[in-house]
Amino acid sequence: MGCRAYYTATQAALLTRRWRLWAPRKIVQYIQVRHEQVSALAASADAKLTGRVQVCFGSAGPGATNLLAGLYDAREDHASVVALIGQVPTANMNYNYFQEFAENPMFEDVAVYNRTVMAAESLPYVVDKAVREAYKHKGVAVVAIPNNFGYVQIPDKPYSSSSSTDRKPAPLPLPTDEEVKNVLDLIKAADEAFAAADLVIALGSNFPFANIVYRTHKFKFVQIDADSGQFGSHRFLDYGVWSDAAAFVEKALELSEPAESSPFFRAVVAANKNWQEYMTKMTNRPSDPLEFEAVYKEINRIAEEDALFSIDVGDNIINSFCYLHLTPKEQVNYFRSVRFDGLRCARFLGWNVELSRASDL
């Protein structure tokens, strides 16, 4: 299945299954965390970093709800994560039993596959199906397992539907010369920039703020995306190109003609030089109390060339764009705007569980 680790906290509803995960520990790491929130966030981070499905666990009822922040993080960033959650024993289901929740409705919005196992014998199939759906849709699959199934003896036969060609890369949509030339013509015709822009291009993004940021004047909107289902999500299109964003840029550079240096371009270069000098001055200034610029200076000094950075939403993003010196090998994850009060610490811990482990591999 490609999974290299299980992330789980100690939970009574999962005790019937935990010991079974210890046996294959030489193949798949069993990583214990202190809370379900952290397990889901760590699995999401691992899936983003590796491109492989990762697994987290949640206990029955209230414990399962703690996975939601991490699972929504995975959904928003198209990470393949399988969540195995507990459920009360089948004999106690539908009796309003202790910690019995209607778990399938809870995960309906976040999951591409959402099932409760109804017979112990079907458990291998359902989990295998969950892995496949998570890979196929680059999303979250949830499987609820009644606690009593952990004591049921089922045939010890391997179950897998994978094949030797299962993980070959799927072909990406590529742009045609005509599509690229049409966009280049629009760029040539455009004259205004930034707040007064008469051409806005969303490259690999559906740009949810198009109708908010640019609503005081007319402009043309171009969207380039490998997922045509994102077209027109937030504003009608003047021109859409179904294409991988990187492939579009490469072809655009190939077909475009070099432009002469304009007064505006030279002014921007000069302004950027002045801006860089200003930021250097800010990072070197003495301050008491400590200011954030000095913190970034030390991060840049000690960070390895393949360091991994985890950045939450807010001023952190703007400051990191300005002061964090990234190399081509370094990776950054920006948490999406999924707000759950009180979970920032769990986000930090979840990502650091994964980043710390990744640094050892």
C-alpha positions as CSV (number, residue, x, y, z in Angstrom):
1,M,0.0,0.0,0.0
2,G,3.0,2.3,0.2
3,C,2.4,3.3,3.9
4,R,5.6,3.5,5.9
5,A,4.1,4.5,9.3
6,Y,1.1,4.3,11.5
7,Y,0.3,7.3,13.8
8,T,-1.8,6.6,16.9
9,A,-2.3,7.5,20.5
10,T,-3.1,5.0,23.2
11,Q,-6.8,4.3,23.1
12,A,-9.0,1.7,24.7
13,A,-11.2,1.4,21.6
14,L,-8.2,0.3,19.6
15,L,-6.5,-2.0,22.0
16,T,-7.8,-5.1,20.2
17,R,-5.9,-4.0,17.1
18,R,-2.7,-2.3,18.4
19,W,-0.8,-5.5,19.2
20,R,-1.4,-6.7,15.6
21,L,0.4,-3.6,14.3
22,W,3.5,-4.4,16.4
23,A,4.3,-7.5,14.5
24,P,5.2,-5.9,11.1
25,R,7.2,-3.1,12.8
26,K,10.3,-3.8,10.7
27,I,8.3,-3.0,7.5
28,V,6.0,-0.3,8.8
29,Q,6.9,2.0,11.7
30,Y,4.5,2.2,14.7
31,I,4.6,5.7,15.9
32,Q,2.8,6.6,19.2
33,V,1.7,10.1,19.7
34,R,-0.1,11.7,22.7
35,H,-3.3,12.8,21.0
36,E,-5.5,11.9,18.0
37,Q,-5.2,15.4,16.6
38,V,-1.4,14.9,16.3
39,S,-1.8,11.5,14.7
40,A,-4.0,12.9,11.8
41,L,-1.8,16.0,11.3
42,A,1.4,13.9,11.2
43,A,-0.2,11.4,8.7
44,S,-1.2,14.4,6.6
45,A,2.3,15.8,6.7
46,D,3.8,12.5,5.8
47,A,1.5,12.0,2.9
48,K,2.4,15.4,1.5
49,L,6.1,14.9,1.8
50,T,6.2,11.4,0.3
51,G,3.2,11.2,-2.0
52,R,2.3,7.9,-0.4
53,V,-0.8,7.0,1.6
54,Q,-0.4,7.3,5.4
55,V,-2.5,5.9,8.2
56,C,-3.8,7.4,11.5
57,F,-6.0,6.0,14.2
58,G,-8.8,7.4,16.3
59,S,-10.8,5.9,19.2
60,A,-14.5,5.6,19.2
61,G,-16.9,8.6,19.4
62,P,-15.2,11.6,21.0
63,G,-11.7,10.4,20.2
64,A,-12.7,10.1,16.5
65,T,-13.8,13.8,16.4
66,N,-10.2,14.8,17.3
67,L,-9.0,13.6,13.9
68,L,-11.0,16.2,11.9
69,A,-8.5,19.0,12.0
70,G,-5.8,16.8,10.5
71,L,-8.1,15.2,8.0
72,Y,-9.4,18.5,6.7
73,D,-5.7,19.6,6.3
74,A,-5.2,16.5,4.2
75,R,-8.3,17.1,2.2
76,E,-7.4,20.7,1.4
77,D,-3.9,19.8,0.2
78,H,-5.0,16.6,-1.6
79,A,-3.0,14.2,0.6
80,S,-3.8,10.5,0.7
81,V,-4.7,9.6,4.3
82,V,-6.5,6.6,5.7
83,A,-8.1,7.0,9.1
84,L,-9.0,3.8,11.0
85,I,-11.4,4.7,13.8
86,G,-12.9,2.7,16.6
87,Q,-16.6,2.1,17.2
88,V,-18.5,0.5,20.0
89,P,-19.1,-3.3,19.8
90,T,-21.8,-4.3,17.3
91,A,-24.0,-5.6,20.1
92,N,-24.1,-2.1,21.6
93,M,-24.6,-0.1,18.4
94,N,-27.8,1.9,18.1
95,Y,-28.4,1.7,21.9
96,N,-27.0,5.1,22.6
97,Y,-24.1,3.3,24.3
98,F,-21.2,4.9,26.1
99,Q,-19.3,7.1,23.6
100,E,-21.4,5.8,20.7
101,F,-21.5,8.5,18.0
102,A,-23.0,8.3,14.5
103,E,-19.5,8.4,13.0
104,N,-20.2,8.1,9.3
105,P,-22.1,11.4,9.1
106,M,-19.3,13.1,11.0
107,F,-16.8,12.3,8.3
108,E,-19.1,12.5,5.2
109,D,-17.8,16.0,4.2
110,V,-14.1,15.3,4.7
111,A,-13.8,11.8,3.2
112,V,-13.8,10.4,-0.3
113,Y,-14.5,7.0,1.1
114,N,-16.4,6.5,4.4
115,R,-17.5,3.1,5.6
116,T,-18.3,1.1,8.8
117,V,-17.1,-2.5,8.8
118,M,-20.1,-4.8,9.2
119,A,-18.3,-8.2,9.4
120,A,-14.8,-9.1,10.6
121,E,-14.3,-11.2,7.5
122,S,-14.7,-8.1,5.3
123,L,-12.1,-6.0,7.1
124,P,-9.2,-6.7,4.8
125,Y,-11.3,-5.8,1.7
126,V,-12.7,-2.6,3.2
127,V,-9.2,-1.4,4.3
128,D,-7.7,-2.3,0.9
129,K,-10.6,-0.4,-0.8
130,A,-10.0,2.6,1.5
131,V,-6.3,2.7,0.4
132,R,-7.3,2.6,-3.2
133,E,-9.9,5.3,-2.9
134,A,-7.5,7.6,-1.0
135,Y,-4.9,7.1,-3.8
136,K,-7.4,7.5,-6.6
137,H,-9.0,10.7,-5.3
138,K,-5.9,12.1,-3.4
139,G,-8.0,12.5,-0.3
140,V,-9.2,11.0,3.0
141,A,-10.6,7.6,3.5
142,V,-12.3,6.7,6.8
143,V,-13.0,3.2,8.1
144,A,-14.9,2.7,11.4
145,I,-14.2,-0.7,13.0
146,P,-16.4,-2.0,15.9
147,N,-14.2,-2.9,18.8
148,N,-15.3,-6.6,19.1
149,F,-14.0,-7.4,15.6
150,G,-10.5,-7.3,17.1
151,Y,-11.2,-10.5,18.9
152,V,-12.6,-12.4,15.9
153,Q,-10.4,-15.0,14.2
154,I,-10.5,-14.6,10.4
155,P,-8.5,-16.5,7.8
156,D,-4.8,-15.5,7.9
157,K,-4.6,-14.9,4.1
158,P,-3.0,-11.8,2.5
159,Y,-5.5,-9.6,0.8
160,S,-4.3,-7.1,-1.8
161,S,-5.6,-5.8,-5.1
162,S,-2.4,-4.0,-6.1
163,S,-0.4,-4.9,-9.2
164,S,3.1,-4.3,-10.5
165,T,1.8,-1.4,-12.7
166,D,-0.4,0.1,-10.0
167,R,1.7,3.1,-9.1
168,K,2.8,4.3,-12.5
169,P,2.4,8.0,-12.9
170,A,-0.8,9.1,-14.6
171,P,-0.4,11.3,-17.7
172,L,-0.9,15.1,-17.1
173,P,-3.0,17.3,-19.4
174,L,-0.6,19.3,-21.6
175,P,-1.3,22.7,-23.3
176,T,-1.4,23.1,-27.1
177,D,0.6,25.7,-28.9
178,E,-2.6,27.6,-29.8
179,E,-3.7,27.8,-26.2
180,V,-0.3,29.1,-25.0
181,K,-0.2,31.7,-27.9
182,N,-3.7,32.9,-27.0
183,V,-2.6,33.5,-23.4
184,L,0.6,35.2,-24.6
185,D,-1.5,37.5,-26.8
186,L,-3.6,38.5,-23.7
187,I,-0.4,39.2,-21.8
188,K,0.9,41.4,-24.6
189,A,-2.3,43.4,-24.6
190,A,-2.4,43.9,-20.9
191,D,-1.1,47.2,-19.6
192,E,-1.9,47.6,-15.9
193,A,-0.5,45.7,-12.9
194,F,-1.3,44.9,-9.3
195,A,-4.5,46.6,-7.9
196,A,-5.4,48.0,-11.3
197,A,-4.5,44.8,-13.2
198,D,-6.5,44.4,-16.5
199,L,-5.4,40.7,-16.7
200,V,-5.4,38.3,-13.8
201,I,-4.0,34.7,-14.4
202,A,-4.7,32.0,-11.9
203,L,-1.9,29.4,-12.5
204,G,-2.7,26.1,-10.8
205,S,-5.1,27.9,-8.4
206,N,-8.8,28.7,-8.5
207,F,-8.0,32.1,-6.7
208,P,-10.9,32.3,-4.4
209,F,-10.4,36.1,-3.9
210,A,-10.8,37.1,-7.6
211,N,-14.2,38.7,-7.1
212,I,-13.2,40.4,-3.8
213,V,-9.7,41.8,-4.6
214,Y,-10.6,42.9,-8.1
215,R,-14.1,44.4,-8.0
216,T,-13.6,48.1,-8.7
217,H,-12.7,47.7,-12.4
218,K,-13.1,45.4,-15.3
219,F,-10.4,42.8,-16.1
220,K,-9.9,39.6,-17.9
221,F,-9.6,36.4,-16.0
222,V,-7.5,33.4,-17.2
223,Q,-7.3,30.1,-15.3
224,I,-4.8,27.3,-16.0
225,D,-5.4,24.1,-14.1
226,A,-4.9,20.4,-14.4
227,D,-8.3,19.9,-12.8
228,S,-10.9,21.3,-15.1
229,G,-13.5,21.0,-12.3
230,Q,-11.9,24.1,-10.7
231,F,-12.7,26.3,-13.7
232,G,-14.9,29.2,-12.8
233,S,-15.1,28.3,-9.1
234,H,-15.1,31.9,-8.0
235,R,-15.4,34.0,-11.2
236,F,-16.5,33.5,-14.8
237,L,-13.6,32.8,-17.2
238,D,-12.5,34.8,-20.1
239,Y,-10.1,32.0,-21.1
240,G,-9.4,28.6,-19.5
241,V,-6.6,26.2,-20.2
242,W,-6.8,22.6,-19.1
243,S,-3.2,21.9,-18.4
244,D,-0.5,21.1,-15.9
245,A,0.7,24.5,-14.6
246,A,4.4,23.6,-14.9
247,A,4.0,22.3,-18.4
248,F,2.2,25.5,-19.4
249,V,5.0,27.7,-18.1
250,E,7.6,25.7,-19.9
251,K,5.8,25.9,-23.2
252,A,5.1,29.6,-22.7
253,L,8.8,30.3,-22.2
254,E,9.5,28.3,-25.3
255,L,7.0,30.1,-27.5
256,S,7.4,33.6,-26.1
257,E,9.7,36.3,-27.6
258,P,12.2,38.1,-25.4
259,A,11.1,41.6,-24.4
260,E,13.2,44.6,-24.3
261,S,14.0,46.1,-20.9
262,S,11.3,48.8,-20.2
263,P,11.6,51.8,-17.9
264,F,9.0,50.1,-15.6
265,F,11.1,46.9,-15.4
266,R,14.3,48.9,-14.6
267,A,12.4,50.8,-11.9
268,V,11.2,47.5,-10.4
269,V,14.7,46.1,-10.4
270,A,16.0,49.2,-8.6
271,A,13.1,49.1,-6.1
272,N,13.8,45.5,-5.4
273,K,17.5,46.2,-4.7
274,N,16.4,48.9,-2.3
275,W,14.0,46.5,-0.6
276,Q,16.6,43.8,-0.2
277,E,18.9,46.4,1.5
278,Y,16.1,47.4,3.8
279,M,15.4,43.8,4.8
280,T,19.1,43.2,5.5
281,K,19.1,46.3,7.7
282,M,16.0,45.0,9.6
283,T,17.6,41.6,10.2
284,N,20.8,43.2,11.6
285,R,19.2,45.8,13.9
286,P,19.5,45.3,17.6
287,S,16.2,45.0,19.4
288,D,14.8,44.4,22.9
289,P,12.5,42.7,23.0
290,L,13.5,40.3,20.2
291,E,11.9,41.1,16.8
292,F,11.0,38.5,14.2
293,E,13.5,39.6,11.6
294,A,16.4,38.5,13.8
295,V,14.7,35.1,14.3
296,Y,14.6,34.6,10.5
297,K,18.3,35.5,10.3
298,E,19.2,32.7,12.7
299,I,16.9,30.3,10.9
300,N,18.6,31.0,7.6
301,R,22.0,30.6,9.2
302,I,21.4,27.1,10.7
303,A,18.9,25.6,8.3
304,E,20.2,22.7,6.2
305,E,19.8,23.0,2.4
306,D,17.1,20.3,2.4
307,A,15.3,21.6,5.5
308,L,11.5,21.3,5.9
309,F,9.5,24.3,7.0
310,S,6.0,24.2,8.5
311,I,4.2,27.6,8.5
312,D,0.8,28.4,9.8
313,V,-1.5,31.0,8.2
314,G,-1.3,34.7,9.1
315,D,1.7,37.1,9.3
316,N,4.0,34.0,9.3
317,I,3.4,33.5,5.6
318,I,4.2,37.1,4.7
319,N,7.2,37.3,6.9
320,S,8.5,34.0,5.5
321,F,8.1,35.2,1.9
322,C,10.2,38.2,2.8
323,Y,12.9,36.8,5.1
324,L,13.2,33.0,4.6
325,H,15.9,32.2,2.2
326,L,14.8,29.0,0.5
327,T,16.9,26.6,-1.6
328,P,15.5,24.4,-4.4
329,K,15.8,21.4,-2.1
330,E,13.9,22.9,0.8
331,Q,10.1,22.2,1.2
332,V,7.5,24.4,2.8
333,N,4.0,23.5,3.9
334,Y,1.5,26.3,4.5
335,F,-1.4,25.2,6.6
336,R,-4.7,26.0,4.9
337,S,-7.2,28.3,6.4
338,V,-9.0,25.6,8.3
339,R,-9.6,27.2,11.7
340,F,-10.2,25.2,14.8
341,D,-9.7,27.2,18.0
342,G,-7.2,25.6,20.4
343,L,-5.6,23.4,17.8
344,R,-2.6,25.4,16.8
345,C,-0.4,23.6,19.3
346,A,-1.7,20.2,17.9
347,R,-0.9,21.4,14.4
348,F,2.7,22.3,15.4
349,L,3.2,19.0,17.2
350,G,1.7,17.0,14.4
351,W,3.9,18.4,11.8
352,N,7.0,18.3,14.0
353,V,6.4,14.6,14.7
354,E,6.6,14.0,11.0
355,L,9.4,16.5,10.3
356,S,11.5,15.1,13.1
357,R,11.0,11.6,11.8
358,A,11.7,12.6,8.2
359,S,15.0,14.1,9.1
360,D,16.1,10.7,10.4
361,L,15.3,8.8,7.1
